Amino acid sequence: MNRNIYKESAMERLAALSEKMELWWDSNPLIFENWRDDFVASVENDLKEIFDIQLKKLWDEKADPDEWVLKGVTTNPPLTKAVFDILRPEWEKVIKDIIKANPGMDYKEMTWEAYKEACKRGAEKYLPLFEKSNYKYGYVSAQVDPRLFTDEKEMLRQALELKALQPNIMVKIPTTRAGVLAIFILTSLGIPTNATLCFTLPQIMAVAEAVKNGKAIGEKYGVDYTRWRSVITIMIGRFEDAKVFEQQAKERGIELTEEMKRWAGIAVTKKACKILKERNYPSKMLVASSRVSPKIDGVQYIWHIEKLAGCDLVYTMNPELIKSFMTLYLDRPVENKCSEPVPDDVMEKLLKIPYFAEGYGEDTIRPEDFEKLEPTLTTYNQFSKAVMELEEYVKSLF
């Protein structure tokens, strides 16, 4: 092997760039060890020992929580389905026990109970860090049914059920108009939230204001915020990959290259981070749905990580992204590029495309239109399908 391999993993080096940057696991902690073993088994023999050591530093239930690189967790319905698939024998028994204990429930209600049980057990894995960090880290996001994205009352009902599962549960609510209202109410009650299905700066600003105002009301009435956090998720790759983005660029004679698309999401994220910090909003940006991209002169990069490295934000990574990052950057440096601006020529072209211009402005999209955005509908359909697949799976166990 003629590679100058770093002793510390790319994940460790990324986390070390700034105390304000946090790395989270974008999946249920219940499957981490299975994924780790599969990762090690998949690499070349001379790299197995290196990756085994590096992966155990990311998260090891037996290690000191202070040493975990992954400081929190995000989950969603598709990721929960992975728990039932990967740990099938164990979870078939769990679900059948739930069915047996609740004879009056239909399969849809049983699915919700099984989903909550997976969230509860996953969050329990992070309680040691939650407690040891004095509630700064160790939050585990659990999402309300995505099909409720226009129903604030039902989202609130489910949110309260999820929060009751574990003290470190953070409730994921979609950034629709109804979702923003739900986040405002939950914040006033001191319940941690993660705004999801969020793709644009107007959505980010709507949530930031809702959280700020909700917290002010809660504090006025003596609500305890010692076990509370707010994060606002930008699903960065989903924003960039919208078909309307490419279509509008083509109509204006602009070649929307892979590099330009990645700069688009990075630009919105950097602007959002700057605003939240300068205006003292109590929320923190969270980056999700990143892409392994672009490829330049035959070399694969992950700009979503590289160009945001060191920023004051939370970065959640799914198992596939972590594997790509750790293998691609095994022998490459990871540097703080938070202050690196988007190139002027790129911004000039991007701002000529209405889809980007609206996503980059602060109040360029009305709240009633949040639920109509292409990436919102695409993600809503995908996540809703995952819930229905969960329901069909549970139904098959009756």
Sequence and secondary structure as in RCSB ss.txt:
>XXXX:A:sequence
MNRNIYKESAMERLAALSEKMELWWDSNPLIFENWRDDFVASVENDLKEIFDIQLKKLWDEKADPDEWVLKGVTT
NPPLTKAVFDILRPEWEKVIKDIIKANPGMDYKEMTWEAYKEACKRGAEKYLPLFEKSNYKYGYVSAQVDPRLFT
DEKEMLRQALELKALQPNIMVKIPTTRAGVLAIFILTSLGIPTNATLCFTLPQIMAVAEAVKNGKAIGEKYGVDY
TRWRSVITIMIGRFEDAKVFEQQAKERGIELTEEMKRWAGIAVTKKACKILKERNYPSKMLVASSRVSPKIDGVQ
YIWHIEKLAGCDLVYTMNPELIKSFMTLYLDRPVENKCSEPVPDDVMEKLLKIPYFAEGYGEDTIRPEDFEKLEP
TLTTYNQFSKAVMELEEYVKSLF
>XXXX:A:secstr
      SS HHHHHHTT TT EEEEES GGGHHHHHHHHHHHS HHHHHHHHHHHHHH  TTS GGG SEEEEE 
 HHHHHHHHHHTHHHHHHHHHHHHHH TT  HHHHHHHHHHHHHHHHHHTTHHHHHHTTTSS  EEEE  GGGTT
 HHHHHHHHHHHHTT TTEEEEEE SHHHHHHHHHHHHTT  EEEES  SHHHHHHHHHHHHHHHHHHHHTT   
TT  EEEEEEHHHHHT HHHHHHHHHTT    HHHHHHHHHHHHHHHHHHHHHTT S EEEEES     EETTEE
  HHHHTTTT SSEEEE HHHHHHHHHHTSSS     TT    HHHHHHHTTSHHHHHHHSSSSS GGGGGGSHH
HHHHHHHHHHHHHHHHHHHHHT 
